Amino acid sequence: MRIIMLSYLGGIQMAFKEVQCPTCGEIIPISGISGEVKKIICPRCKTIGKVTFTVNRNMEDSAITVSNLSKTYGNIIAVNKVSFSVKKGEIFAFLGPNGAGKTTTVEMIEFIRTPTEGDIKILGVNIKNNFNQIKEHIGILPQEFKSFERFTVRETLTYFSQLYKKQSNIEEIIDAMDLRSHEKILYRNLSGGLKQRVGVAISLVNDPDIIFLDEPTTGLDPKARREVWQVISNLRNRGKTVFLTTHYMEEAEHLADHIAIIHKGKIIAEGSLSNLIEQYGEKTTLYIKNVQNNDALEKLREKRFNVNKVGNGDLMIKIDHHDKVLEVLSELRHECIDYESIDIRRSNLEEVFLRLTGARLTEEEP
């Protein structure tokens, strides 16, 4: 999907989009008011869907603005005309499989790689000729971060803080990252989760406005990953803007205020978690476990519920809204249908990615 034009009628922002049908590929033009959710029917295959007209993200509130950014290596297109903005004070998740272009994009924003084309603004400043002006305002945790093996945690933070003109209070960082009990331990003796926590702490030594975290939990066990998630959430609570690259669906779902999905160098979807699920996800599914009545399927279908039999005695019902759950429960009582339990499953990012690309994200990892 792409926005092709914006207009203002009586102070109302109208958005005009072209939407690609996920079933047959038909391009469908549609217009609406920013913030509106509209039903759409494909004229070719009659697939029914919903389109969300996202409220325009005010450029004055943007920490990062990327416009038509591309990076090519000979005939290889690593990043293909991506555009997005990151609001101040939010966690922005750049989600995609390994090799999708995440790290290349973030390294162009960090001025490590030179774009083939496109513009990047950080805090309103075009970095092309003015990176020195804003470098003190950003903190970076690169992918596969490593520090000095024989430095303690405190010595590590002190060393990196001396590289900047502006310096944070080391004591506050140690407390904020919950490193007080580890401050005298050598870096080489820390667990993987603690090493990543120290990496995040290093990105704070210059008290930055924006923090770039490139795959901060790769290789960590589930417990350590969740500990790092808490650290990242605390950054937002402190008013920091966080640019997070990740290939973990659950990580983006748990942390992000706004998500951009990148696939083969292109952004294929963008929005809040609820927006993405509303627009691309499947309906909420209600599973009725171990139904005892043989005629339950027919009775529920008579009431026009979208119900199918799955497994041994289980029924699956697709519902549009959570209010429908009460209708189903009422019907089960009314028809005296006995069952063991009910499980409600909401669509997630994995299903969104599968619908957009035809593959699960985990299938594309090496």
C-alpha positions as CSV (number, residue, x, y, z in Angstrom):
1,M,0.0,0.0,0.0
2,R,1.2,3.6,-0.6
3,I,-0.3,7.0,0.0
4,I,-0.4,8.8,-3.4
5,M,-1.8,12.2,-2.4
6,L,-3.0,14.2,0.6
7,S,-5.4,17.1,0.5
8,Y,-7.1,19.3,3.0
9,L,-10.8,20.0,2.8
10,G,-12.2,22.4,5.3
11,G,-9.3,21.6,7.7
12,I,-9.9,17.8,7.3
13,Q,-6.9,15.8,6.0
14,M,-8.0,13.4,3.2
15,A,-5.7,10.5,2.2
16,F,-5.7,8.8,-1.2
17,K,-4.2,5.4,-1.3
18,E,-3.6,2.5,-3.7
19,V,-4.1,-0.9,-1.9
20,Q,-2.9,-4.2,-3.3
21,C,-5.3,-7.1,-2.7
22,P,-3.4,-9.8,-0.7
23,T,-5.4,-12.5,-2.6
24,C,-5.2,-11.7,-6.3
25,G,-2.8,-8.7,-6.4
26,E,-5.4,-6.2,-7.8
27,I,-4.5,-2.5,-7.2
28,I,-7.5,-0.8,-5.7
29,P,-7.7,3.0,-5.3
30,I,-9.4,4.3,-2.1
31,S,-9.7,7.6,-0.2
32,G,-10.6,8.4,3.4
33,I,-10.1,10.8,6.3
34,S,-7.0,10.4,8.5
35,G,-7.8,8.1,11.4
36,E,-10.7,6.5,9.5
37,V,-11.1,2.7,9.0
38,K,-12.9,1.8,5.8
39,K,-14.2,-1.5,4.5
40,I,-12.9,-2.4,1.0
41,I,-13.9,-5.2,-1.4
42,C,-11.6,-6.3,-4.2
43,P,-13.5,-5.9,-7.6
44,R,-11.7,-8.9,-9.1
45,C,-11.8,-11.6,-6.4
46,K,-14.3,-10.1,-3.9
47,T,-11.9,-10.4,-1.0
48,I,-13.1,-8.2,1.9
49,G,-10.7,-6.2,4.0
50,K,-10.2,-3.0,5.9
51,V,-8.0,0.0,5.3
52,T,-6.7,2.3,8.0
53,F,-6.0,5.9,7.1
54,T,-3.2,6.6,9.6
55,V,-3.2,10.0,11.2
56,N,-0.3,12.0,9.7
57,R,2.7,11.9,12.0
58,N,3.5,15.6,12.6
59,M,7.0,16.4,11.2
60,E,7.6,18.8,14.1
61,D,7.3,15.8,16.5
62,S,9.7,13.7,14.4
63,A,13.0,12.6,15.9
64,I,14.0,10.9,12.6
65,T,12.7,11.5,9.1
66,V,13.8,9.3,6.2
67,S,12.8,10.0,2.6
68,N,13.3,7.8,-0.4
69,L,16.4,6.2,1.1
70,S,18.3,3.7,-1.1
71,K,21.5,1.7,-1.0
72,T,22.9,-0.3,-3.9
73,Y,26.0,-2.4,-4.4
74,G,26.5,-2.7,-8.1
75,N,23.4,-4.5,-9.3
76,I,22.3,-5.5,-5.8
77,I,19.7,-3.3,-4.2
78,A,20.0,-3.6,-0.4
79,V,17.6,-0.8,0.5
80,N,15.0,0.3,-2.0
81,K,13.5,3.8,-1.6
82,V,12.3,3.5,2.0
83,S,10.5,6.4,3.7
84,F,9.3,6.7,7.3
85,S,9.4,8.9,10.4
86,V,10.1,8.2,14.0
87,K,8.3,10.3,16.6
88,K,10.0,11.8,19.6
89,G,9.7,9.7,22.8
90,E,8.5,6.5,21.1
91,I,10.0,3.0,20.6
92,F,10.1,2.5,16.8
93,A,10.6,-1.1,15.7
94,F,12.2,-1.8,12.4
95,L,11.2,-5.4,11.9
96,G,12.3,-7.9,9.3
97,P,14.2,-11.1,8.6
98,N,18.0,-11.2,8.5
99,G,19.2,-9.7,5.2
100,A,16.1,-7.6,4.7
101,G,18.0,-4.3,4.9
102,K,17.5,-3.4,8.6
103,T,21.2,-2.9,9.5
104,T,22.1,-1.2,6.3
105,T,19.3,1.3,6.8
106,V,20.2,2.1,10.4
107,E,23.9,2.4,9.5
108,M,23.0,5.0,6.9
109,I,21.0,6.9,9.5
110,E,24.0,6.7,11.9
111,F,26.2,8.1,9.1
112,I,28.3,4.9,9.0
113,R,27.3,4.1,5.4
114,T,26.7,6.6,2.6
115,P,23.2,6.4,1.0
116,T,23.1,5.9,-2.8
117,E,20.2,8.3,-2.7
118,G,17.6,9.8,-0.3
119,D,17.6,12.2,2.6
120,I,17.8,11.7,6.4
121,K,16.9,14.2,9.0
122,I,17.6,13.8,12.7
123,L,15.9,16.3,15.0
124,G,15.2,18.4,11.9
125,V,18.8,18.5,10.7
126,N,19.8,16.9,7.4
127,I,22.8,14.7,8.3
128,K,24.4,14.8,4.9
129,N,26.6,17.8,5.7
130,N,25.7,18.4,9.3
131,F,26.2,15.1,11.1
132,N,28.7,16.7,13.6
133,Q,25.9,18.9,14.7
134,I,23.7,16.1,15.9
135,K,26.1,13.2,16.8
136,E,26.2,14.3,20.4
137,H,22.4,13.7,20.5
138,I,22.4,10.1,19.6
139,G,23.6,6.9,21.3
140,I,24.3,3.6,19.5
141,L,24.3,-0.1,20.4
142,P,25.7,-1.8,17.3
143,Q,24.9,-5.4,16.4
144,E,27.2,-7.9,18.1
145,F,28.4,-5.3,20.5
146,K,31.6,-6.1,22.4
147,S,33.6,-4.1,25.0
148,F,37.0,-4.4,26.7
149,E,37.3,-7.8,28.3
150,R,39.5,-6.6,31.3
151,F,37.4,-3.5,32.1
152,T,34.9,-3.6,34.9
153,V,31.4,-2.4,34.2
154,R,32.1,1.0,35.9
155,E,35.4,1.4,34.1
156,T,33.7,0.6,30.8
157,L,31.1,3.3,31.3
158,T,33.6,5.8,32.5
159,Y,35.9,5.2,29.4
160,F,33.1,5.6,26.9
161,S,31.7,8.7,28.6
162,Q,35.0,10.5,28.1
163,L,34.6,10.3,24.3
164,Y,31.8,12.9,24.4
165,K,31.6,16.5,25.3
166,K,28.2,16.0,27.0
167,Q,28.3,13.4,29.7
168,S,25.6,11.7,31.8
169,N,25.9,10.9,35.5
170,I,27.5,7.4,35.6
171,E,25.8,6.7,38.9
172,E,22.4,7.3,37.5
173,I,23.1,5.1,34.5
174,I,24.3,2.2,36.7
175,D,21.1,2.5,38.8
176,A,18.8,2.9,35.8
177,M,20.3,-0.2,34.1
178,D,20.2,-2.2,37.4
179,L,24.0,-2.7,37.3
180,R,24.9,-1.7,40.8
181,S,25.6,-5.2,42.0
182,H,27.8,-5.9,38.9
183,E,29.7,-2.6,38.6
184,K,33.0,-4.1,39.8
185,I,32.8,-7.3,37.7
186,L,35.0,-7.6,34.6
187,Y,33.1,-7.4,31.3
188,R,34.4,-10.8,30.2
189,N,32.8,-12.4,33.3
190,L,29.3,-11.1,32.6
191,S,26.5,-13.2,31.2
192,G,25.2,-12.5,27.7
193,G,22.2,-10.6,29.0
194,L,24.3,-8.4,31.3
195,K,26.7,-7.7,28.5
196,Q,23.8,-6.4,26.4
197,R,22.6,-4.4,29.3
198,V,26.1,-2.8,29.6
199,G,25.9,-2.1,25.9
200,V,22.6,-0.2,26.3
201,A,24.2,1.6,29.3
202,I,27.1,2.7,27.1
203,S,24.6,4.2,24.5
204,L,23.4,6.5,27.3
205,V,26.8,7.9,28.5
206,N,26.3,11.1,26.5
207,D,22.6,11.6,27.6
208,P,21.3,11.2,24.0
209,D,17.9,12.1,22.8
210,I,17.8,9.1,20.4
211,I,19.1,5.6,21.0
212,F,19.8,3.1,18.2
213,L,19.6,-0.5,19.3
214,D,20.5,-3.0,16.5
215,E,19.3,-6.5,17.3
216,P,19.9,-6.0,21.0
217,T,18.7,-9.4,22.1
218,T,20.0,-11.7,19.4
219,G,21.5,-14.9,20.9
220,L,20.1,-14.3,24.4
221,D,18.0,-16.9,26.3
222,P,14.4,-16.0,27.0
223,K,15.0,-14.8,30.5
224,A,17.9,-12.5,29.5
225,R,15.9,-11.2,26.6
226,R,13.0,-10.1,28.8
227,E,15.4,-8.4,31.1
228,V,16.7,-6.4,28.2
229,W,13.2,-5.6,27.2
230,Q,12.5,-4.1,30.6
231,V,15.7,-1.9,30.1
232,I,14.4,-0.7,26.7
233,S,11.0,0.1,28.1
234,N,12.6,2.1,30.8
235,L,14.4,4.2,28.2
236,R,11.0,5.3,26.8
237,N,9.8,6.0,30.4
238,R,12.8,8.4,30.6
239,G,11.7,10.3,27.5
240,K,14.2,8.8,25.1
241,T,13.4,7.9,21.5
242,V,14.4,4.3,20.7
243,F,15.1,3.0,17.2
244,L,15.0,-0.7,17.6
245,T,15.9,-3.2,14.8
246,T,14.8,-6.7,15.4
247,H,13.8,-10.0,13.7
248,Y,11.8,-11.1,16.7
249,M,8.0,-10.7,16.3
250,E,7.4,-11.0,20.0
251,E,10.0,-8.3,20.7
252,A,8.3,-5.8,18.4
253,E,4.8,-6.7,19.8
254,H,6.0,-6.3,23.4
255,L,7.9,-3.0,23.0
256,A,7.0,-0.9,20.0
257,D,4.7,2.0,19.7
258,H,5.2,2.0,16.0
259,I,6.4,-0.8,13.7
260,A,7.8,-0.7,10.1
261,I,8.1,-4.1,8.4
262,I,10.9,-4.3,5.9
263,H,11.2,-7.2,3.4
264,K,13.8,-7.5,0.6
265,G,14.8,-3.9,1.0
266,K,11.3,-2.4,1.0
267,I,8.9,-1.3,3.7
268,I,5.8,-3.4,3.1
269,A,3.7,-2.2,6.0
270,E,3.8,0.4,8.8
271,G,1.7,1.4,11.8
272,S,1.0,0.6,15.4
273,L,0.5,-3.1,16.3
274,S,-3.3,-2.7,16.5
275,N,-3.3,-0.9,13.1
276,L,-1.3,-3.6,11.4
277,I,-3.4,-6.4,12.8
278,E,-6.6,-4.6,11.9
279,Q,-5.5,-4.0,8.4
280,Y,-3.6,-7.2,7.5
281,G,-4.3,-9.8,10.2
282,E,-6.9,-12.5,10.3
283,K,-10.0,-12.3,12.4
284,T,-10.0,-13.2,16.1
285,T,-10.5,-16.9,16.5
286,L,-12.6,-18.5,19.2
287,Y,-11.8,-22.2,19.9
288,I,-14.5,-24.2,21.7
289,K,-12.7,-27.3,23.2
290,N,-14.1,-30.8,23.4
291,V,-17.7,-30.1,22.3
292,Q,-20.0,-32.9,23.5
293,N,-23.0,-32.3,21.3
294,N,-23.0,-33.9,17.9
295,D,-25.3,-31.2,16.4
296,A,-23.4,-28.2,17.8
297,L,-21.8,-27.4,14.4
298,E,-25.1,-27.2,12.6
299,K,-26.8,-25.2,15.3
300,L,-24.1,-22.6,15.4
301,R,-24.1,-22.4,11.6
302,E,-27.9,-21.8,11.6
303,K,-27.1,-18.7,13.7
304,R,-24.8,-17.5,10.9
305,F,-21.6,-18.0,12.8
306,N,-18.4,-18.7,10.7
307,V,-17.7,-22.0,12.4
308,N,-15.7,-25.1,11.4
309,K,-14.7,-28.4,13.1
310,V,-11.1,-28.8,14.0
311,G,-9.4,-31.6,15.8
312,N,-11.3,-34.2,17.8
313,G,-14.5,-32.5,19.0
314,D,-13.2,-28.9,18.8
315,L,-15.0,-26.1,17.0
316,M,-13.3,-22.9,15.6
317,I,-15.3,-19.7,15.1
318,K,-14.0,-16.6,13.3
319,I,-15.3,-13.4,14.9
320,D,-15.1,-9.8,13.7
321,H,-15.4,-8.1,17.2
322,H,-15.0,-9.3,20.8
323,D,-18.7,-8.5,21.3
324,K,-19.4,-11.6,19.2
325,V,-17.9,-13.8,21.9
326,L,-20.8,-12.9,24.2
327,E,-23.2,-13.9,21.4
328,V,-21.5,-17.2,21.0
329,L,-21.6,-17.9,24.7
330,S,-25.2,-17.0,24.9
331,E,-26.0,-19.4,22.0
332,L,-24.1,-22.2,23.7
333,R,-26.1,-21.8,26.8
334,H,-29.4,-21.4,24.9
335,E,-28.8,-24.6,22.9
336,C,-27.4,-26.5,26.0
337,I,-24.1,-27.2,24.2
338,D,-21.6,-28.8,26.6
339,Y,-17.9,-28.0,26.1
340,E,-14.6,-28.2,28.1
341,S,-13.2,-24.7,27.7
342,I,-13.0,-21.7,25.4
343,D,-9.7,-20.2,24.0
344,I,-9.7,-16.8,22.3
345,R,-6.7,-16.2,20.0
346,R,-6.0,-12.8,18.5
347,S,-4.1,-12.3,15.3
348,N,-0.4,-11.4,15.7
349,L,2.5,-10.0,13.7
350,E,3.6,-13.5,12.6
351,E,0.2,-13.8,10.8
352,V,0.6,-10.3,9.4
353,F,4.0,-11.1,8.0
354,L,2.8,-14.4,6.6
355,R,-0.1,-12.7,4.8
356,L,2.1,-10.0,3.3
357,T,5.0,-12.1,2.2
358,G,3.7,-15.7,1.9
359,A,6.4,-16.9,4.3
360,R,7.0,-17.0,8.0
361,L,9.7,-14.7,9.2
362,T,11.5,-17.6,11.0
363,E,11.7,-19.4,7.6
364,E,14.0,-16.6,6.3
365,E,16.5,-16.7,9.0
366,P,19.8,-18.5,8.2
